[in-house]
Amino acid sequence: MDDPSGTIRDADRLIVEIMTARGYPMADFEGWAEDLSVDHRLVISHYRTAQQIAAKQEKRTVTTEELRRAVVCYRELYEELPEWHLAPRS
């Protein structure tokens, strides 16, 4: 990773694109996270962790280890998302 900050931004954008394409309403993700966490607790945890680190990175208060952790979380999400299919929420 020659550009850790850029990598985090790119990973976040990719994950949001995949989740949006799969039908996850990213504008209200926290509302959906409660429902999803029943079956996908670790994946939701990875997303939240990566998002927290990405927000911290924007303030330039993130460590190299935290950036590494975010990349790992985004990779876990990327590996899981193709298998997810969101049912419409009532």
N, C-alpha and C positions, 0 to 999 in steps of 0.2 A: 504494500500500500504506500505509494509515493505521496498520495494526497488523502490522508485519513478523513478529513472533513468533507471533501468531495465524495469520497466513498460512502460515507454515512448519508449524505444528501441523496445520492443516486440510489442507494439501497432503499431508503425510505420511500422515494418516489416510485420505485419499481413495486414495492409491496403494496402501496396504496393503489396503484394501477391494477394490480392483480386482484386485490380485494374488491375494488370497485367493479371490475369486470365480472367477478363472481357474484355480484349482487349485494355486497356488504355496504350499507349506507355509512360511509366514512364520516359524514357530517354529524351523525348520531352514534358513533362507534361505542361509546360508553354504555348507552342504552342497550345495544346489542351484546356487548361484552358480558353482561349478566347472564343472558340466555346461552351464549356460546361457551361460557366458562364451565358449564356443567359437563359438556362432552370434550371440550378443548382447553382445559385449564392451563396446561403448560404452554400452549401456543399463545393464548391471551396474555399470559405472564411474559412471554418473550416479546410480544408486541409492545406491551406497556414498558418493559425495561428498555427496549431499544428507543422508544419514543422519549422517555425521560432523559436518556443519555444524549439523544439528538437535540433536545431542547437545551440541555446544559452545554452542549458543544456550541450552539449558537451564541451563548454568552461567553464562550472561550474559557470556561472553567472546568474543562474535562481533561482527564488524564489519558495517557496512551492506553493503559489497561482498560479504562472504561470504553474507549473507542473500539478496542479489540472485542470487548464483551458485546457491544452493540452489533458489530459485524457478525458475531456468532449467533446472536438472537435473530437478526435479519435472515441469515442463512437457514436457521431452523424454520422460520416462517415460510421462506421460499420453498423449502422441501415439503412442507405440509400443505400449502395452499392449493396446489393442483388437485388434491383429493377432496377438497371441501366443496360442497354444493349447498348453498343457503336456501332454505325453504322460505317462502314468503311469510312475513310476520303479520299476525292478525291484529 
